[in-house]
């Protein structure tokens, strides 16, 4: 069971379908599949429009289409035309796209896939994405289903993806971003989602529902901060809420890390951005 496009906000549906149509005009039969996923697909989504996360699977890409410094120099190249269309549609509809372009052969593997048009980029959340798609937490926009193209992640792969997600949050702590209510909210709600996944084995939960889960399963020590994160998520946080988030973010992230030890050796230096 997937999510109907009729369940989306009108702007999200229009922008997503227009992007699909533009990509079909550029890629033709090379566009194998397109799925909208992420927070927009959940019923308890933000009242205001968030990013539109769209995964697109492409049959082939020429070598010169896989290196940005090459294709950006040619406005007529397929990648240049794709990203120009994407930016134009985003401006027209006042939305932000977070697109993931993958080649068919890479989508069918367990290894972190390189982006179709930027071979050096790897998707560290690959295991989490696949679990959402295979659970039906996506809107089909075009072509084949995830079940035809991707394989389920192993528990080890999922744990590694959570580790990298948490490392990204730890980098925000390292950068002293607790003063930023947006980053502190992200840390609290995503931390709840990580802990929910560790306990249940499923990452298929919205940020808002992860916060609710945290209120039900985590120590009362964190409840004020989780409630503040919920208000910040809705854009109605008070000055006091922002202070609570600032003070809670570093120790909360430390608590999550205690429950999720690093899955492998880390390179020297600060935590990595994912």
Secondary structure, DSSP 8 states (H G I E B T S, - for coil): ----GGGS-HHHHHHHHHHHHHHHHHHGGGEEEEEEESGGGSTT--SS---EEEEEEES---GGGS-HHHHTT-TTSHHHHHHHHHHHHHHHHT--EEEEEEEHHHHTSSS--EETTEEEEE-TTHHHHHHHHHTT-SEEEEES-HHHH-----HHHHHHHHHHHHHHHHHHHHTTGGGSHHHHHHHHHHHHHHHHHHHHS-----HHHHHHHHHHHS-GGGHHHHHHHHHHHTT---HHHHHHHHHHHHHHHHHHHHHS--SS---SSS----
